[in-house]
Amino acid sequence: MIGPLGKDLLGLAPLSAEQIRLVLDTAVPFREISERQIKKVPTLRGMTIVNLFFEASTRTRISFEFAEKRLSADTVNVAVAGSSVSKGETLVDTARNLEAMKIDMVVIRHPASGAAQFLAERIESNVINAGDGTNEHPTQGLLDLLTLRDRFGDLTGRRICIVGDVLHSRVARSNIWGLTKLGAEVAVCGPRSLLPNAIGEMGVTVFDRVEAAIEWADALNVLRLQLERMEAGYIPSLREYNRVFGITRARLERAPRDLCILHPGPMNRGVEIDSDVADGPHSVILHQVTNGVAVRMAVLYLLAGGKPELAEAAKKGAS
């Protein structure tokens, strides 16, 4: 059955503003399920979902697992280590063998950009992109949008600046696509060595100084320095990066308005963000984590053919 999002969720670039709002609106009633003593409804009972992670992940993998189990789906986790992938089996062969066991959905994280789409074009099961290379991380983008909408309501005209390692960030691309489709103004800020050359073609403003970004923005989405993806010296040192681009309490105290601070995690405390900011009153970082489960429940529900208008009934246990 093809749901209102189509067969797969591969990114926010292909989605319309209406589809993005549909996911956010559907996530709201599902969020209440996680507040209950018994955190489970039978909505996806009988479905089998495979979490196929070719890269390390804590937050995203566990968040998907919680979302799947709270909707009563059966889940199987496959990591590269210990699977036939480590023996040279291809991505498609792995997925087709799993599909032969009659699965319904695949959640995939892969280091190669385009891997999720490659897989979606070759198997019948629904595919959800949990992060592919430097391309997109759509569920992170959606949970960031929900968190910002919780804070501001309508995002039209709101100014959101993405600060840090944009070059290596799939989160940045999903945020830019999602925010611009919902009418927000988007900027990026970071060292020129960590900004893509053609970033201006995505319709964003570019700041070279974090002080200027703080003066302009309503919210900052602070990105981790992805040191594991850096093959050359992109920055002089971590200490120098913190001195020039770090989000510190002193910098926020000079802001003309109260800023909302997001971070997709994991954080390099004392590098891109100081602890007293990450744990301070401006931070909505843990709210992002809570929203992540609800957004992923909504995505699973909609891809399974669930009707948005019945999400309220689904949270009450009607299948």
N, C-alpha and C positions, 0 to 999 in steps of 0.2 A: 504494500500500500504506500503510495506517495503522499507525504504530508505537506502542510503549507510551506515548509522550508525546501521542498524538493526531496531528492533521494539522499543527499549527503550535506554535511556542513564542512566546507573546505576553507572558507575564509569569509571575511565581511565585505570584501570588494564585490563579490557577485550578488550580495543581498541588497534588497531595496530598503529604504527607510521604514516602510510599513512592516517588512519581515523582521527587521531589528526590533522595532517597537513591540511586535507580537511576542518575541522571545522574552523581552523584559517584562511585559505585562503578564505573561504566563508564569514567569519565575516568582512573582509576588505571592500568589497563593501557595506555591510549593515551599516558600521560605518558612511558613508556619509549621510544616511537618517536622522540621529539625528542632523545634522548640518543645515538642511533645515528649512525654515519658517513653512511649512506644513510637519510635521514629520509623514507621513503615506503613505503606499503603500497597494494595495489590495491583496497581495500575499496569505494570509490565510483567506480571506473573506469567511464567511459561516462556519468556524470551531469554535468549542466551547472548551475552555480550562479551567479546574478547578485547582485553586491553593489551595492545601490542606496542610495547615501549622499547625503542631502539636507542634511547638516550635516558640518562638518569633523570629521575623526577621524584620529588616527594609530594609537594602540594597538589600538583595537577593530577597525578595518578591516584592519590588517596581521595581527592575530591570527587573524581569520577567514580571511584569505588563506592564511596558513600552515596552518591546520587543513584547509582544503579541498584544498590542494596535497599535503599529507602523506597524505591519503586518496585521492589521484590523481583528484579531480574536475577537470573543466574549469571555469575561472572567468572571468567577465567583470565588469569594474568600470565602473560608471556613476556619474558625478558630475553635479551640476546644471550646472555650467559646462561648456559645450561640448556639452550634450545638448539634445533638443527641449524639455525642461522649461523651459529658459531662454527658449524661444519661446512659452511659454504652454500646453504640453501638460499635461493633468491627470495625476495620479498613476495613476489606473486605466488611462487610455489608454497610458501608458508601460509599465505592467506587462503589459497585454493584448498589446501589440505584441511585447514580449519573450517572452511565453508562446507567441505564434504561431510563434516561432522554436524551440519545443519545449525550453524550459528545464524544470528539475526543482525548483529551490528559489530563493527570493528572500530575501536578507538585507537588511533595510531599517533605515536610521536616518533619522528625520524630526523636524522641530521641533514638529510638532503631536501632542499627546497623542491616542492612539487611532488614529493613522495605520496602524499595523501591523495592528490588528484590522480596520479599514476595508478594507484591501487583502486580508487573508486571507479575508474574506467574499465577495470578488468574483473571485478567481482560483483555479484548481485546484492550482497549485503549492504546495508547503510554504512557509510564511512564518516567518522568524525575526526577532524584534524585536531590533534592535541599539541600541535607545534611542529612545523616542518622547516628545518634549516633557518634561514633568515627571512622566510616568506611571511607566514601568518601564524597567529595563535588566537583563533577566533573566540574561543570560550573565555580566554583571559580578557580580550577586548570587550566582550559582552558584560562580563562581571564588573569591569571598570566603568562601563556606561551605566549599569544599574546603580553602582555606588555613587556616581556623580549625580544621577537623577534623584536618588534618595536625598542628597544634600541640597540640590538646587531646584528640583522640579524640572520644568522645561529647560533643555540645554541650548535652545536657540539664542545665539549671541553670547553665550558664556565663553570665556577665554581660558583655554586649557593649554599649558605648556608641558611638553615632554622633554625632560632634562637628562642628559647623560649619553650613554653608548647607543645611539640610534642606529649606527652602522650595522651592528650585529643583532639588532633587536627585532624579532618577529612581533613582539607585543606592540612596539611603536607603530608598525604598519597597520595592524588591526585597529589600534586606537585611532590613527589618522583617518582610515576609511570610515569607521563607525561614527566618530565625532563629527566629521564634516557632513555625513549623510543626515545627522540629526540637527544640523544647523549651527554647531559650535564653531568658534574661531580657534584654530589650532596653530601652535608655534612649536619649534624645537630649539633646544639650546645645548651646546656642548662644544668641545674642541673640534675644529674643522676636520681633524684627522678621524673623528668618530661620527661624522655626518656624511651620508651618501652624497655623491656629487650632484645628483639630480633631485635632491629632496625638495627643492623649490617647485618642481613640476607637480608635486602632490598638493599644491595649493596652501602650503604652510608658510608662516613667517619664521625667519631664522634670526635667533639672537646669539651673539658671540659672548655676551657678558651675562652671567646669571643674575646680577643685580637688576639689569634691565628686564629680564624675564619675570622676576619677582614683582617688579613694579607694574607690569602689564597684566599679569595673570589673575584669574580667580582660583585656579587650582594648578598644582604641579604634580605630574606623574613622573616620579624619579626612577630612572632605570639603573639596574646593576651594571657595573663594568664587567663585561664577559671576558675575563682574562683567559679562559680556556680556549676562546676562539681567536685570540690575538697572536699572530705569528711574528709580528714585528713590534717595534717600540712606538705604540700609538700615543703614549703619554710619557712625560719625563719620569714621573714617579707617582705612587699612590698619594704620598703626602702633598705633592704639588697639585695633584688633581683636587684633593679635598680643599686646599687653600684657595683655588681659583673657582671651582665649580661645585664644591660640596654644599649641601643644604644644611645650614647651621641655624641655631636659635638666634644668634646675633643678626644674621641676614633676614630672618623672618620678622624680627622685631622692628626692622626698618621698613617693612612692607606697608603700603597705604591702606590695606584691607586685610581681614582675616583670610588666610589662604587655607585651602583644603589640600592635604598632602597624601598622595597615593604612592604605593610601591608594589610591583608585582611579585617581589620576593624571588629568590632569597636575597637578603640584604648584606652588603658589605658595610657594616657599621663603622663609622669613622672614615669612610672613603666617600661614597656618593651621598650619604646621609648620616647625620650625627644621631646618637641614641636618644638624646633629649628631644629631638624632633620626631623620630620614629615612634617614641612612646609618649609623646606630648599631646596637648589638646587639639592640635591641628590635624593629627594623623587619623586616617580612616582605614589603615592598613588591615587591621583585623576584621573590620566590616567587609572589606573586599573578600577575605577568605570565607566568611560566612555566606556572602552572596554567591561565591563560586559554586557551592553545592546546589543552591537553588537554580542558578542559571543552567547548570549541567542537567539537572532534573528536567527543566523546561525543554532543553534541546533534545534529550532522549525521548521525552513524551511527544514532542511535535514530529520528530523524525519517524516515530513509530505509528504516526497517523492519528495521534490524539487531537481532538478538536479544542481549539483555544477556549471556546465558550464553555467547555466542560471541565476546565482545569480546576475550578472551584469544587465541582462534584468529585473529581479525582482525588483531591486532597482529603476529602471526607471519607474516602475508602471505596467509593463506587468505581468499579472497573469498567 
